[in-house]
Amino acid sequence: MTAQLSKKAEAWSARFNEPVSDLVKRYTASVFFDKRLAKADIQGSLAHAEMLAAQGIISAADRAEIERGMAQISAEIEAGQFEWLLDLEDVHLNIEKRLTELVGDAGKRLHTGRSRNDQVATDIRLYVRSAIDDVLQLLNALRGALTDLAEKNADTILPGFTHMQVAQPITFGHHMLAYVEMFGRDAERMADARKRVNRLPLGAAALAGTTFPIDRVRVAKTLGFDDVCHNSLDAVSDRDFAIEFTAAASLIMMHVSRMSEELIIWMSPRVGFIDIADRFCTGSSIMPQKKNPDVPELARGKTGRVFGHLMGLLTLMKGQPLAYNKDNQEDKEPLFDTVDTLVDTLRIFADMAGGISVKPENMRAAALQGYATATDLADYLVKKGLPFRDAHEAVARAVRACDDLKIDLAEMTLEQLRAFSTLIEDDVFAVLTLEGSVAARDHVGGTAPNQVRKAIARVREQLK
C-alpha cells in the first residue's frame, strides 16, 4: 500500500493509509479547468524563488535551476506538449511535479514558505488583474467605435422614448453617447476594482503565515502588486475581489444587453432605424427572407449567464468559516467563464458598432409621430409669460385636437394654434420643427448637435 501511494505521489501521501478513489479524484480535481492559471502560477513561483534566494532560504544555484526548469515547462505548455495528469489534481501540483522531474531537489525546495492556499489566491489575483487590463482596453475600443458612430450622426434626428412611447426629438449621436457614458462608468468601476485585486496573498502560507524569514514586499514589487494582503487568514480565504470583478462584469453586460435590445428593435423592418452588417447576422433554415440579429440576441442572453455567475460566487462564499475551504475550488469555472464571455462580447461589439448603418429617413419619419415637439410648444408659451402648468394644459388640448384631425402640431395653422393660447405668434413654427427642437437643447448634456460634437471631443480626450 505504501509503495502504491508513493507511486501516485500525492503531496500528502504519507498521511493516508489508502489511496483516493478514482471517483473522488474526478470529483475533486481541478486541473482540467485551472490549467489556464499556468502562466500566473509560473510567474508567481519565479518571484517566490527569487525572494527565497535573496533571503538565503534557498541557494542561488537552486534558484537558477528553478528558472531553467520553469522556462522549459512554459515552452512545453505553449507548444501543447505538457502532460496534465488527473492524479496530480491541479495546475500547481502538475507544474511542481514536472519541475522536480527536470531539476530534482531544487524543484522540491520551491514550495518552502508557501502553501497551495496562498499560491492559488495569488494566481487568481494575477489572472483577474490581467483580465481587467484586457477589459479596460476593450471598453476603450467599444467606446471609440460608438463615438465614431455618434460623430457620423451628430445631426441625425430620431425620436427619443420614455415608456417606449415617442417623447422628444433627439439626435442619434446623442443616443450613442449615452452608451459611451455607461461604458465609461464601467471602465471606472473596473479600474477601481483593480486596486483591490492588486494585493499580494503570497506569504500567508496555509492560513497563519510562515516561520521562514520571507520578504513579502519584495515579491509584491516583483509581481507588480501595489501592496500585500495584511491578514494571513483573509489573504487565503476570501474571494471578494473575484466577486467584485464579476459584479463589475455584470454591470457591463447589463449595459450591453440594453444596447442589444435597442439594436434588435431598431433593426426590425417595422421600425427600420438601422441595419447591422451581414457578418453579425444569420438567416433562417426555413424562411429565406430572414436576417436575424444573432449577435445582440446572444449578448442579451449571455448577460443572464454572467449574472448567474455573480449569484453563484456570492452563494459560494456566504457560508464559509475562516480560513480556506475546498469550496473555493468552485470559484474558478464561473470566474473563467465570466472573463471569456465578457471579453468575447466586448470584442465583437466594438467590431459590430462599425458595421451599423443608419437609416435617417425612417428615423425622421418616426420622430414626426407622437407629437414629439409638444414640450417645445409648452416651453415656448412659458417663455412668453404663461405659467408652466397652464402651458402644459394648453398644449395637451392642442395635442388632443391634432389627434382628432390626424395631423401633427407643426401642421396646424397659426389660427388653429392661437385657439389654445393667444400668446402664440408666427415664430412658433421654428419651435415646432424637429431641427429647432434639438438645436434648442444647447447645454452640457443636451442633445443639440453642437453639444454632441463637444461631448465627442471630450470622449476623444479621455480615450487618448
Secondary structure, 3 states (H helix, E strand, C coil): CHHHHHHHCCCCHHHCCCCCCHHHHHHHCCHHHHHHHHHHHHHHHHHHHHHHHHCCCCCHHHHHHHHHHHHHHHHHHHCCCCCCCHHHCCHHHHHHHHHHHHHCHHHHHCCCCCCHHHHHHHHHHHHHHHHHHHHHHHHHHHHHHHHHHHHHCCCCEEEEEECCEEEEEEEHHHHHHHHHHHHHHHHHHHHHHHHHHCEECCCCCCCCCCCCCCCHHHHHHHHCCCEECCCHHHHHHCCHHHHHHHHHHHHHHHHHHHHHHHHHHHHCCCCCCEEECHHHCECCCCCCCCCECHHHHHHHHHHHHHHHHHHHHHHHHHCCCCCCCHHHHHHHHHHHHHHHHHHHHHHHHHHHHCCEEECHHHHHHHHCCCCCCHHHHHHHHHHCCCCHHHHHHHHHHHHHHHHHHCCCHHHCCHHHHHCCCCCCCCCHHHHCCHHHHHHCCCCCCCCCHHHHHHHHHHHHHHHC
